[in-house]
Amino acid sequence: MEVTAITRNVRLSASKGHSIARAVQGKRVSEALNVTQFSPRKAAVVLGKTIQSAMANAKNNVNVDADDLVVSLAVFDEGPRLRRYWPRARGSASPILRRLCHVKVVLTDGR
């Protein structure tokens, strides 16, 4: 039994979320929320909200007790990029890529 939650188009580079996602995988939901709660990173806040959304999906859609679940997958994937330009000398411009990402969390019952 798997329950998923996806948060899309977060204004965050995916590479900044990889380390916190790796720290959460394989842990029980309560332990994973503790890891995200006490981390000072923006990625931890986004990941914590996505885990709570997956817990709500498990409770409301599948009727499973959320305390027994384990984070089997937590991934920060690349999303679209916002293209901006920085004015430079003599009328030229340099591109700026504002990166976005998608956060995916999969919870299982640990079996």
Biopython code that builds the backbone (N, CA, C, O; Angstrom):
import numpy as np
from Bio.PDB.StructureBuilder import StructureBuilder

atoms = [
    (1, "MET", "N", (0.838, -1.167, 0.000)),
    (1, "MET", "CA", (0.000, 0.000, 0.000)),
    (1, "MET", "C", (0.893, 1.244, 0.000)),
    (1, "MET", "O", (1.734, 1.415, 0.883)),
    (2, "GLU", "N", (0.705, 2.099, -0.987)),
    (2, "GLU", "CA", (1.483, 3.321, -1.109)),
    (2, "GLU", "C", (0.565, 4.528, -1.163)),
    (2, "GLU", "O", (-0.508, 4.490, -1.766)),
    (3, "VAL", "N", (1.007, 5.597, -0.521)),
    (3, "VAL", "CA", (0.289, 6.867, -0.540)),
    (3, "VAL", "C", (1.274, 7.926, -1.004)),
    (3, "VAL", "O", (2.395, 7.992, -0.499)),
    (4, "THR", "N", (0.869, 8.756, -1.959)),
    (4, "THR", "CA", (1.777, 9.767, -2.490)),
    (4, "THR", "C", (1.228, 11.164, -2.275)),
    (4, "THR", "O", (0.027, 11.367, -2.096)),
    (5, "ALA", "N", (2.143, 12.119, -2.298)),
    (5, "ALA", "CA", (1.800, 13.540, -2.293)),
    (5, "ALA", "C", (2.863, 14.256, -3.112)),
    (5, "ALA", "O", (4.053, 13.963, -2.996)),
    (6, "ILE", "N", (2.423, 15.198, -3.940)),
    (6, "ILE", "CA", (3.341, 15.935, -4.801)),
    (6, "ILE", "C", (3.088, 17.426, -4.624)),
    (6, "ILE", "O", (1.945, 17.881, -4.682)),
    (7, "THR", "N", (4.153, 18.178, -4.410)),
    (7, "THR", "CA", (4.088, 19.632, -4.376)),
    (7, "THR", "C", (4.814, 20.128, -5.613)),
    (7, "THR", "O", (5.978, 19.791, -5.831)),
    (8, "ARG", "N", (4.143, 20.915, -6.414)),
    (8, "ARG", "CA", (4.706, 21.335, -7.693)),
    (8, "ARG", "C", (5.089, 22.820, -7.693)),
    (8, "ARG", "O", (4.507, 23.637, -6.979)),
    (9, "ASN", "N", (6.081, 23.128, -8.515)),
    (9, "ASN", "CA", (6.517, 24.497, -8.799)),
    (9, "ASN", "C", (6.904, 25.276, -7.545)),
    (9, "ASN", "O", (6.379, 26.358, -7.283)),
    (10, "VAL", "N", (7.822, 24.714, -6.785)),
    (10, "VAL", "CA", (8.351, 25.365, -5.589)),
    (10, "VAL", "C", (9.550, 26.206, -6.002)),
    (10, "VAL", "O", (10.416, 25.720, -6.730)),
    (11, "ARG", "N", (9.620, 27.450, -5.556)),
    (11, "ARG", "CA", (10.723, 28.332, -5.911)),
    (11, "ARG", "C", (11.963, 27.959, -5.107)),
    (11, "ARG", "O", (12.320, 28.618, -4.131)),
    (12, "LEU", "N", (12.606, 26.883, -5.548)),
    (12, "LEU", "CA", (13.760, 26.334, -4.864)),
    (12, "LEU", "C", (14.511, 25.486, -5.863)),
    (12, "LEU", "O", (13.900, 24.798, -6.681)),
    (13, "SER", "N", (15.818, 25.525, -5.808)),
    (13, "SER", "CA", (16.615, 24.658, -6.665)),
    (13, "SER", "C", (16.537, 23.232, -6.134)),
    (13, "SER", "O", (16.593, 23.008, -4.925)),
    (14, "ALA", "N", (16.409, 22.276, -7.038)),
    (14, "ALA", "CA", (16.268, 20.878, -6.623)),
    (14, "ALA", "C", (17.514, 20.376, -5.915)),
    (14, "ALA", "O", (17.422, 19.525, -5.031)),
    (15, "SER", "N", (18.664, 20.885, -6.287)),
    (15, "SER", "CA", (19.913, 20.422, -5.663)),
    (15, "SER", "C", (19.985, 20.810, -4.184)),
    (15, "SER", "O", (20.676, 20.144, -3.413)),
    (16, "LYS", "N", (19.292, 21.866, -3.777)),
    (16, "LYS", "CA", (19.297, 22.274, -2.371)),
    (16, "LYS", "C", (18.432, 21.378, -1.503)),
    (16, "LYS", "O", (18.557, 21.393, -0.279)),
    (17, "GLY", "N", (17.556, 20.596, -2.125)),
    (17, "GLY", "CA", (16.683, 19.726, -1.359)),
    (17, "GLY", "C", (17.136, 18.286, -1.301)),
    (17, "GLY", "O", (16.589, 17.503, -0.524)),
    (18, "HIS", "N", (18.127, 17.908, -2.109)),
    (18, "HIS", "CA", (18.535, 16.507, -2.173)),
    (18, "HIS", "C", (19.027, 15.970, -0.831)),
    (18, "HIS", "O", (18.696, 14.844, -0.459)),
    (19, "SER", "N", (19.811, 16.759, -0.104)),
    (19, "SER", "CA", (20.393, 16.250, 1.142)),
    (19, "SER", "C", (19.325, 15.999, 2.210)),
    (19, "SER", "O", (19.398, 14.999, 2.925)),
    (20, "ILE", "N", (18.359, 16.868, 2.328)),
    (20, "ILE", "CA", (17.309, 16.676, 3.329)),
    (20, "ILE", "C", (16.383, 15.532, 2.925)),
    (20, "ILE", "O", (15.848, 14.831, 3.784)),
    (21, "ALA", "N", (16.191, 15.342, 1.621)),
    (21, "ALA", "CA", (15.367, 14.228, 1.156)),
    (21, "ALA", "C", (16.048, 12.897, 1.450)),
    (21, "ALA", "O", (15.382, 11.928, 1.814)),
    (22, "ARG", "N", (17.359, 12.841, 1.299)),
    (22, "ARG", "CA", (18.095, 11.615, 1.593)),
    (22, "ARG", "C", (18.074, 11.302, 3.092)),
    (22, "ARG", "O", (18.062, 10.136, 3.487)),
    (23, "ALA", "N", (18.071, 12.343, 3.917)),
    (23, "ALA", "CA", (18.061, 12.139, 5.359)),
    (23, "ALA", "C", (16.732, 11.591, 5.860)),
    (23, "ALA", "O", (16.682, 10.966, 6.919)),
    (24, "VAL", "N", (15.660, 11.816, 5.114)),
    (24, "VAL", "CA", (14.319, 11.443, 5.554)),
    (24, "VAL", "C", (13.930, 10.039, 5.076)),
    (24, "VAL", "O", (13.121, 9.377, 5.726)),
    (25, "GLN", "N", (14.482, 9.581, 3.973)),
    (25, "GLN", "CA", (14.072, 8.305, 3.392)),
    (25, "GLN", "C", (14.344, 7.145, 4.338)),
    (25, "GLN", "O", (15.403, 7.064, 4.961)),
    (26, "GLY", "N", (13.371, 6.253, 4.433)),
    (26, "GLY", "CA", (13.504, 5.075, 5.271)),
    (26, "GLY", "C", (13.096, 5.276, 6.718)),
    (26, "GLY", "O", (13.099, 4.318, 7.492)),
    (27, "LYS", "N", (12.747, 6.482, 7.103)),
    (27, "LYS", "CA", (12.369, 6.753, 8.492)),
    (27, "LYS", "C", (10.856, 6.724, 8.648)),
    (27, "LYS", "O", (10.108, 6.885, 7.684)),
    (28, "ARG", "N", (10.429, 6.515, 9.884)),
    (28, "ARG", "CA", (9.008, 6.608, 10.188)),
    (28, "ARG", "C", (8.569, 8.063, 10.023)),
    (28, "ARG", "O", (9.394, 8.976, 10.047)),
    (29, "VAL", "N", (7.280, 8.264, 9.860)),
    (29, "VAL", "CA", (6.757, 9.599, 9.569)),
    (29, "VAL", "C", (7.055, 10.567, 10.712)),
    (29, "VAL", "O", (7.416, 11.716, 10.460)),
    (30, "SER", "N", (6.914, 10.136, 11.935)),
    (30, "SER", "CA", (7.174, 11.030, 13.071)),
    (30, "SER", "C", (8.643, 11.445, 13.126)),
    (30, "SER", "O", (8.949, 12.603, 13.413)),
    (31, "GLU", "N", (9.552, 10.512, 12.855)),
    (31, "GLU", "CA", (10.981, 10.843, 12.837)),
    (31, "GLU", "C", (11.305, 11.784, 11.682)),
    (31, "GLU", "O", (12.107, 12.705, 11.837)),
    (32, "ALA", "N", (10.687, 11.556, 10.527)),
    (32, "ALA", "CA", (10.926, 12.407, 9.364)),
    (32, "ALA", "C", (10.446, 13.832, 9.621)),
    (32, "ALA", "O", (11.106, 14.791, 9.222)),
    (33, "LEU", "N", (9.306, 13.974, 10.284)),
    (33, "LEU", "CA", (8.816, 15.316, 10.608)),
    (33, "LEU", "C", (9.720, 16.014, 11.612)),
    (33, "LEU", "O", (9.882, 17.233, 11.555)),
    (34, "ASN", "N", (10.309, 15.259, 12.528)),
    (34, "ASN", "CA", (11.272, 15.856, 13.455)),
    (34, "ASN", "C", (12.512, 16.356, 12.719)),
    (34, "ASN", "O", (13.031, 17.429, 13.028)),
    (35, "VAL", "N", (12.983, 15.584, 11.754)),
    (35, "VAL", "CA", (14.152, 16.007, 10.975)),
    (35, "VAL", "C", (13.850, 17.304, 10.224)),
    (35, "VAL", "O", (14.671, 18.221, 10.209)),
    (36, "THR", "N", (12.678, 17.379, 9.605)),
    (36, "THR", "CA", (12.343, 18.579, 8.844)),
    (36, "THR", "C", (12.028, 19.768, 9.749)),
    (36, "THR", "O", (12.276, 20.915, 9.378)),
    (37, "GLN", "N", (11.487, 19.499, 10.922)),
    (37, "GLN", "CA", (11.112, 20.590, 11.816)),
    (37, "GLN", "C", (12.333, 21.316, 12.370)),
    (37, "GLN", "O", (12.303, 22.535, 12.543)),
    (38, "PHE", "N", (13.400, 20.583, 12.649)),
    (38, "PHE", "CA", (14.565, 21.194, 13.287)),
    (38, "PHE", "C", (15.683, 21.543, 12.314)),
    (38, "PHE", "O", (16.792, 21.871, 12.734)),
    (39, "SER", "N", (15.403, 21.474, 11.031)),
    (39, "SER", "CA", (16.384, 21.886, 10.033)),
    (39, "SER", "C", (16.110, 23.340, 9.628)),
    (39, "SER", "O", (14.952, 23.711, 9.438)),
    (40, "PRO", "N", (17.148, 24.164, 9.495)),
    (40, "PRO", "CA", (16.929, 25.575, 9.157)),
    (40, "PRO", "C", (16.711, 25.839, 7.672)),
    (40, "PRO", "O", (16.557, 26.997, 7.284)),
    (41, "ARG", "N", (16.693, 24.817, 6.835)),
    (41, "ARG", "CA", (16.619, 25.010, 5.394)),
    (41, "ARG", "C", (15.184, 25.222, 4.909)),
    (41, "ARG", "O", (14.231, 24.721, 5.507)),
    (42, "LYS", "N", (15.051, 25.968, 3.823)),
    (42, "LYS", "CA", (13.751, 26.176, 3.203)),
    (42, "LYS", "C", (13.213, 24.871, 2.637)),
    (42, "LYS", "O", (12.006, 24.629, 2.658)),
    (43, "ALA", "N", (14.110, 24.029, 2.132)),
    (43, "ALA", "CA", (13.705, 22.735, 1.579)),
    (43, "ALA", "C", (13.067, 21.855, 2.650)),
    (43, "ALA", "O", (12.176, 21.061, 2.347)),
    (44, "ALA", "N", (13.509, 21.988, 3.887)),
    (44, "ALA", "CA", (12.944, 21.191, 4.975)),
    (44, "ALA", "C", (11.502, 21.601, 5.253)),
    (44, "ALA", "O", (10.666, 20.749, 5.559)),
    (45, "VAL", "N", (11.205, 22.874, 5.152)),
    (45, "VAL", "CA", (9.832, 23.350, 5.362)),
    (45, "VAL", "C", (8.911, 22.785, 4.281)),
    (45, "VAL", "O", (7.818, 22.303, 4.577)),
    (46, "VAL", "N", (9.358, 22.848, 3.033)),
    (46, "VAL", "CA", (8.551, 22.349, 1.911)),
    (46, "VAL", "C", (8.362, 20.842, 2.031)),
    (46, "VAL", "O", (7.263, 20.335, 1.808)),
    (47, "LEU", "N", (9.425, 20.124, 2.382)),
    (47, "LEU", "CA", (9.341, 18.670, 2.517)),
    (47, "LEU", "C", (8.428, 18.278, 3.675)),
    (47, "LEU", "O", (7.675, 17.310, 3.564)),
    (48, "GLY", "N", (8.484, 19.015, 4.785)),
    (48, "GLY", "CA", (7.606, 18.735, 5.916)),
    (48, "GLY", "C", (6.139, 18.904, 5.563)),
    (48, "GLY", "O", (5.302, 18.102, 5.978)),
    (49, "LYS", "N", (5.820, 19.943, 4.797)),
    (49, "LYS", "CA", (4.436, 20.154, 4.380)),
    (49, "LYS", "C", (3.972, 19.057, 3.438)),
    (49, "LYS", "O", (2.814, 18.641, 3.488)),
    (50, "THR", "N", (4.867, 18.585, 2.581)),
    (50, "THR", "CA", (4.499, 17.518, 1.647)),
    (50, "THR", "C", (4.287, 16.209, 2.387)),
    (50, "THR", "O", (3.394, 15.440, 2.031)),
    (51, "ILE", "N", (5.092, 15.938, 3.416)),
    (51, "ILE", "CA", (4.899, 14.731, 4.231)),
    (51, "ILE", "C", (3.562, 14.803, 4.965)),
    (51, "ILE", "O", (2.846, 13.805, 5.044)),
    (52, "GLN", "N", (3.222, 15.971, 5.500)),
    (52, "GLN", "CA", (1.939, 16.116, 6.181)),
    (52, "GLN", "C", (0.770, 15.950, 5.213)),
    (52, "GLN", "O", (-0.278, 15.424, 5.587)),
    (53, "SER", "N", (0.947, 16.396, 3.977)),
    (53, "SER", "CA", (-0.089, 16.201, 2.967)),
    (53, "SER", "C", (-0.260, 14.720, 2.638)),
    (53, "SER", "O", (-1.381, 14.242, 2.464)),
    (54, "ALA", "N", (0.851, 13.999, 2.555)),
    (54, "ALA", "CA", (0.771, 12.556, 2.302)),
    (54, "ALA", "C", (0.097, 11.840, 3.472)),
    (54, "ALA", "O", (-0.659, 10.890, 3.267)),
    (55, "MET", "N", (0.369, 12.291, 4.693)),
    (55, "MET", "CA", (-0.287, 11.707, 5.861)),
    (55, "MET", "C", (-1.797, 11.949, 5.807)),
    (55, "MET", "O", (-2.584, 11.056, 6.122)),
    (56, "ALA", "N", (-2.193, 13.149, 5.412)),
    (56, "ALA", "CA", (-3.622, 13.452, 5.288)),
    (56, "ALA", "C", (-4.258, 12.622, 4.185)),
    (56, "ALA", "O", (-5.403, 12.194, 4.322)),
    (57, "ASN", "N", (-3.535, 12.386, 3.089)),
    (57, "ASN", "CA", (-4.046, 11.527, 2.025)),
    (57, "ASN", "C", (-4.251, 10.099, 2.534)),
    (57, "ASN", "O", (-5.237, 9.449, 2.186)),
    (58, "ALA", "N", (-3.325, 9.618, 3.352)),
    (58, "ALA", "CA", (-3.439, 8.265, 3.894)),
    (58, "ALA", "C", (-4.642, 8.157, 4.822)),
    (58, "ALA", "O", (-5.362, 7.159, 4.798)),
    (59, "LYS", "N", (-4.857, 9.179, 5.636)),
    (59, "LYS", "CA", (-5.954, 9.140, 6.597)),
    (59, "LYS", "C", (-7.316, 9.276, 5.920)),
    (59, "LYS", "O", (-8.246, 8.537, 6.240)),
    (60, "ASN", "N", (-7.433, 10.220, 4.986)),
    (60, "ASN", "CA", (-8.735, 10.541, 4.401)),
    (60, "ASN", "C", (-9.102, 9.675, 3.207)),
    (60, "ASN", "O", (-10.279, 9.379, 3.005)),
    (61, "ASN", "N", (-8.123, 9.262, 2.411)),
    (61, "ASN", "CA", (-8.431, 8.534, 1.183)),
    (61, "ASN", "C", (-8.334, 7.021, 1.326)),
    (61, "ASN", "O", (-9.094, 6.283, 0.698)),
    (62, "VAL", "N", (-7.390, 6.555, 2.160)),
    (62, "VAL", "CA", (-7.137, 5.114, 2.256)),
    (62, "VAL", "C", (-7.563, 4.552, 3.611)),
    (62, "VAL", "O", (-7.592, 3.334, 3.788)),
    (63, "ASN", "N", (-7.894, 5.424, 4.575)),
    (63, "ASN", "CA", (-8.287, 5.025, 5.934)),
    (63, "ASN", "C", (-7.204, 4.204, 6.624)),
    (63, "ASN", "O", (-7.471, 3.126, 7.155)),
    (64, "VAL", "N", (-5.984, 4.724, 6.612)),
    (64, "VAL", "CA", (-4.847, 4.078, 7.254)),
    (64, "VAL", "C", (-4.340, 4.998, 8.350)),
    (64, "VAL", "O", (-4.318, 6.218, 8.184)),
    (65, "ASP", "N", (-3.932, 4.416, 9.470)),
    (65, "ASP", "CA", (-3.351, 5.204, 10.552)),
    (65, "ASP", "C", (-1.997, 5.735, 10.097)),
    (65, "ASP", "O", (-1.115, 4.957, 9.735)),
    (66, "ALA", "N", (-1.830, 7.044, 10.112)),
    (66, "ALA", "CA", (-0.633, 7.668, 9.547)),
    (66, "ALA", "C", (0.615, 7.451, 10.394)),
    (66, "ALA", "O", (1.726, 7.617, 9.890)),
    (67, "ASP", "N", (0.465, 7.082, 11.677)),
    (67, "ASP", "CA", (1.629, 6.902, 12.542)),
    (67, "ASP", "C", (2.419, 5.644, 12.200)),
    (67, "ASP", "O", (3.587, 5.531, 12.572)),
    (68, "ASP", "N", (1.803, 4.699, 11.500)),
    (68, "ASP", "CA", (2.478, 3.450, 11.168)),
    (68, "ASP", "C", (3.229, 3.512, 9.856)),
    (68, "ASP", "O", (3.858, 2.529, 9.465)),
    (69, "LEU", "N", (3.182, 4.642, 9.165)),
    (69, "LEU", "CA", (3.755, 4.727, 7.825)),
    (69, "LEU", "C", (5.238, 5.062, 7.853)),
    (69, "LEU", "O", (5.749, 5.630, 8.819)),
    (70, "VAL", "N", (5.922, 4.694, 6.760)),
    (70, "VAL", "CA", (7.348, 4.927, 6.592)),
    (70, "VAL", "C", (7.550, 5.699, 5.292)),
    (70, "VAL", "O", (6.864, 5.440, 4.304)),
    (71, "VAL", "N", (8.489, 6.647, 5.287)),
    (71, "VAL", "CA", (8.798, 7.398, 4.070)),
    (71, "VAL", "C", (9.680, 6.512, 3.193)),
    (71, "VAL", "O", (10.863, 6.328, 3.480)),
    (72, "SER", "N", (9.106, 5.969, 2.135)),
    (72, "SER", "CA", (9.884, 5.091, 1.269)),
    (72, "SER", "C", (10.589, 5.878, 0.171)),
    (72, "SER", "O", (11.627, 5.440, -0.326)),
    (73, "LEU", "N", (10.046, 7.033, -0.218)),
    (73, "LEU", "CA", (10.655, 7.824, -1.278)),
    (73, "LEU", "C", (10.407, 9.301, -1.026)),
    (73, "LEU", "O", (9.274, 9.710, -0.769)),
    (74, "ALA", "N", (11.450, 10.091, -1.099)),
    (74, "ALA", "CA", (11.350, 11.548, -1.031)),
    (74, "ALA", "C", (12.297, 12.101, -2.083)),
    (74, "ALA", "O", (13.507, 11.887, -2.018)),
    (75, "VAL", "N", (11.735, 12.818, -3.060)),
    (75, "VAL", "CA", (12.518, 13.241, -4.217)),
    (75, "VAL", "C", (12.249, 14.716, -4.516)),
    (75, "VAL", "O", (11.107, 15.173, -4.468)),
    (76, "PHE", "N", (13.315, 15.449, -4.826)),
    (76, "PHE", "CA", (13.220, 16.801, -5.360)),
    (76, "PHE", "C", (13.590, 16.720, -6.833)),
    (76, "PHE", "O", (14.755, 16.503, -7.168)),
    (77, "ASP", "N", (12.607, 16.893, -7.717)),
    (77, "ASP", "CA", (12.841, 16.830, -9.158)),
    (77, "ASP", "C", (12.907, 18.239, -9.739)),
    (77, "ASP", "O", (12.329, 19.182, -9.199)),
    (78, "GLU", "N", (13.628, 18.356, -10.854)),
    (78, "GLU", "CA", (13.694, 19.628, -11.552)),
    (78, "GLU", "C", (12.330, 20.009, -12.104)),
    (78, "GLU", "O", (11.584, 19.156, -12.585)),
    (79, "GLY", "N", (12.014, 21.283, -12.033)),
    (79, "GLY", "CA", (10.786, 21.791, -12.605)),
    (79, "GLY", "C", (11.096, 22.762, -13.730)),
    (79, "GLY", "O", (12.227, 22.796, -14.215)),
    (80, "PRO", "N", (10.129, 23.545, -14.150)),
    (80, "PRO", "CA", (10.407, 24.540, -15.187)),
    (80, "PRO", "C", (11.299, 25.656, -14.647)),
    (80, "PRO", "O", (11.490, 25.786, -13.438)),
    (81, "ARG", "N", (11.831, 26.443, -15.546)),
    (81, "ARG", "CA", (12.697, 27.549, -15.143)),
    (81, "ARG", "C", (12.083, 28.871, -15.577)),
    (81, "ARG", "O", (11.558, 29.002, -16.683)),
    (82, "LEU", "N", (12.163, 29.839, -14.688)),
    (82, "LEU", "CA", (11.724, 31.190, -15.033)),
    (82, "LEU", "C", (12.915, 31.896, -15.664)),
    (82, "LEU", "O", (13.982, 31.972, -15.055)),
    (83, "ARG", "N", (12.750, 32.402, -16.853)),
    (83, "ARG", "CA", (13.842, 33.059, -17.551)),
    (83, "ARG", "C", (13.745, 34.569, -17.354)),
    (83, "ARG", "O", (12.742, 35.194, -17.701)),
    (84, "ARG", "N", (14.800, 35.137, -16.795)),
    (84, "ARG", "CA", (14.901, 36.575, -16.585)),
    (84, "ARG", "C", (16.214, 37.037, -17.216)),
    (84, "ARG", "O", (17.060, 36.227, -17.594)),
    (85, "TYR", "N", (16.363, 38.366, -17.322)),
    (85, "TYR", "CA", (17.583, 38.911, -17.925)),
    (85, "TYR", "C", (18.145, 40.020, -17.058)),
    (85, "TYR", "O", (17.406, 40.808, -16.467)),
    (86, "TRP", "N", (19.468, 40.067, -16.993)),
    (86, "TRP", "CA", (20.196, 41.052, -16.218)),
    (86, "TRP", "C", (20.857, 42.009, -17.213)),
    (86, "TRP", "O", (21.634, 41.566, -18.059)),
    (87, "PRO", "N", (20.565, 43.317, -17.131)),
    (87, "PRO", "CA", (21.157, 44.252, -18.095)),
    (87, "PRO", "C", (22.665, 44.377, -17.893)),
    (87, "PRO", "O", (23.158, 44.437, -16.767)),
    (88, "ARG", "N", (23.378, 44.415, -19.012)),
    (88, "ARG", "CA", (24.836, 44.513, -18.978)),
    (88, "ARG", "C", (25.286, 45.735, -19.788)),
    (88, "ARG", "O", (24.471, 46.540, -20.237)),
    (89, "ALA", "N", (26.551, 45.843, -19.951)),
    (89, "ALA", "CA", (27.123, 47.008, -20.618)),
    (89, "ALA", "C", (26.771, 47.035, -22.106)),
    (89, "ALA", "O", (26.591, 45.991, -22.732)),
    (90, "ARG", "N", (26.677, 48.231, -22.651)),
    (90, "ARG", "CA", (26.457, 48.496, -24.077)),
    (90, "ARG", "C", (25.196, 47.828, -24.625)),
    (90, "ARG", "O", (25.185, 47.361, -25.764)),
    (91, "GLY", "N", (24.150, 47.783, -23.827)),
    (91, "GLY", "CA", (22.860, 47.304, -24.304)),
    (91, "GLY", "C", (22.707, 45.801, -24.379)),
    (91, "GLY", "O", (21.713, 45.318, -24.922)),
    (92, "SER", "N", (23.656, 45.044, -23.855)),
    (92, "SER", "CA", (23.528, 43.582, -23.882)),
    (92, "SER", "C", (22.838, 43.111, -22.605)),
    (92, "SER", "O", (22.545, 43.905, -21.711)),
    (93, "ALA", "N", (22.586, 41.810, -22.535)),
    (93, "ALA", "CA", (21.897, 41.253, -21.368)),
    (93, "ALA", "C", (22.439, 39.859, -21.082)),
    (93, "ALA", "O", (22.840, 39.133, -21.992)),
    (94, "SER", "N", (22.445, 39.499, -19.805)),
    (94, "SER", "CA", (22.851, 38.157, -19.393)),
    (94, "SER", "C", (21.626, 37.424, -18.858)),
    (94, "SER", "O", (20.818, 38.015, -18.141)),
    (95, "PRO", "N", (21.476, 36.146, -19.198)),
    (95, "PRO", "CA", (20.297, 35.410, -18.730)),
    (95, "PRO", "C", (20.418, 35.021, -17.251)),
    (95, "PRO", "O", (21.508, 34.758, -16.743)),
    (96, "ILE", "N", (19.281, 34.995, -16.595)),
    (96, "ILE", "CA", (19.166, 34.503, -15.226)),
    (96, "ILE", "C", (18.129, 33.390, -15.261)),
    (96, "ILE", "O", (17.026, 33.593, -15.770)),
    (97, "LEU", "N", (18.459, 32.225, -14.732)),
    (97, "LEU", "CA", (17.522, 31.111, -14.673)),
    (97, "LEU", "C", (17.067, 30.924, -13.237)),
    (97, "LEU", "O", (17.847, 30.494, -12.386)),
    (98, "ARG", "N", (15.827, 31.241, -12.966)),
    (98, "ARG", "CA", (15.254, 31.012, -11.642)),
    (98, "ARG", "C", (14.680, 29.605, -11.643)),
    (98, "ARG", "O", (13.737, 29.314, -12.379)),
    (99, "ARG", "N", (15.234, 28.754, -10.841)),
    (99, "ARG", "CA", (14.871, 27.337, -10.881)),
    (99, "ARG", "C", (13.684, 27.030, -9.981)),
    (99, "ARG", "O", (13.518, 27.623, -8.916)),
    (100, "LEU", "N", (12.872, 26.097, -10.430)),
    (100, "LEU", "CA", (11.753, 25.590, -9.660)),
    (100, "LEU", "C", (11.894, 24.079, -9.548)),
    (100, "LEU", "O", (12.616, 23.461, -10.331)),
    (101, "CYS", "N", (11.216, 23.487, -8.588)),
    (101, "CYS", "CA", (11.301, 22.042, -8.422)),
    (101, "CYS", "C", (9.949, 21.472, -8.012)),
    (101, "CYS", "O", (9.042, 22.199, -7.606)),
    (102, "HIS", "N", (9.842, 20.160, -8.128)),
    (102, "HIS", "CA", (8.680, 19.403, -7.692)),
    (102, "HIS", "C", (9.135, 18.471, -6.574)),
    (102, "HIS", "O", (10.197, 17.856, -6.667)),
    (103, "VAL", "N", (8.333, 18.368, -5.523)),
    (103, "VAL", "CA", (8.650, 17.498, -4.388)),
    (103, "VAL", "C", (7.663, 16.341, -4.388)),
    (103, "VAL", "O", (6.450, 16.551, -4.413)),
    (104, "LYS", "N", (8.182, 15.121, -4.361)),
    (104, "LYS", "CA", (7.331, 13.935, -4.340)),
    (104, "LYS", "C", (7.680, 13.102, -3.116)),
    (104, "LYS", "O", (8.849, 12.816, -2.858)),
    (105, "VAL", "N", (6.644, 12.714, -2.360)),
    (105, "VAL", "CA", (6.812, 11.881, -1.172)),
    (105, "VAL", "C", (5.908, 10.663, -1.315)),
    (105, "VAL", "O", (4.724, 10.790, -1.630)),
    (106, "VAL", "N", (6.477, 9.480, -1.081)),
    (106, "VAL", "CA", (5.711, 8.238, -1.109)),
    (106, "VAL", "C", (5.827, 7.603, 0.264)),
    (106, "VAL", "O", (6.929, 7.365, 0.757)),
    (107, "LEU", "N", (4.675, 7.328, 0.882)),
    (107, "LEU", "CA", (4.625, 6.650, 2.176)),
    (107, "LEU", "C", (4.126, 5.220, 1.986)),
    (107, "LEU", "O", (3.195, 4.978, 1.217)),
    (108, "THR", "N", (4.747, 4.281, 2.686)),
    (108, "THR", "CA", (4.278, 2.894, 2.655)),
    (108, "THR", "C", (4.053, 2.424, 4.085)),
    (108, "THR", "O", (4.444, 3.087, 5.046)),
    (109, "ASP", "N", (3.414, 1.266, 4.203)),
    (109, "ASP", "CA", (3.136, 0.714, 5.532)),
    (109, "ASP", "C", (4.325, -0.059, 6.088)),
    (109, "ASP", "O", (4.202, -0.667, 7.151)),
    (110, "GLY", "N", (5.452, -0.060, 5.423)),
    (110, "GLY", "CA", (6.673, -0.657, 5.960)),
    (110, "GLY", "C", (6.816, -2.141, 5.721)),
    (110, "GLY", "O", (7.737, -2.754, 6.261)),
    (111, "ARG", "N", (5.961, -2.730, 4.950)),
    (111, "ARG", "CA", (6.050, -4.162, 4.677)),
    (111, "ARG", "C", (6.867, -4.440, 3.462)),
    (111, "ARG", "O", (7.044, -5.599, 3.089)),
]
sb = StructureBuilder()
sb.init_structure("model")
sb.init_model(0)
sb.init_chain("A")
sb.init_seg("    ")
for serial, (resi, resn, name, xyz) in enumerate(atoms, 1):
    if name == "N":
        sb.init_residue(resn, " ", resi, " ")
    sb.init_atom(name, np.array(xyz, "f"), 0.0, 1.0, " ", f" {name:<3s}", serial, name[0])
structure = sb.get_structure()
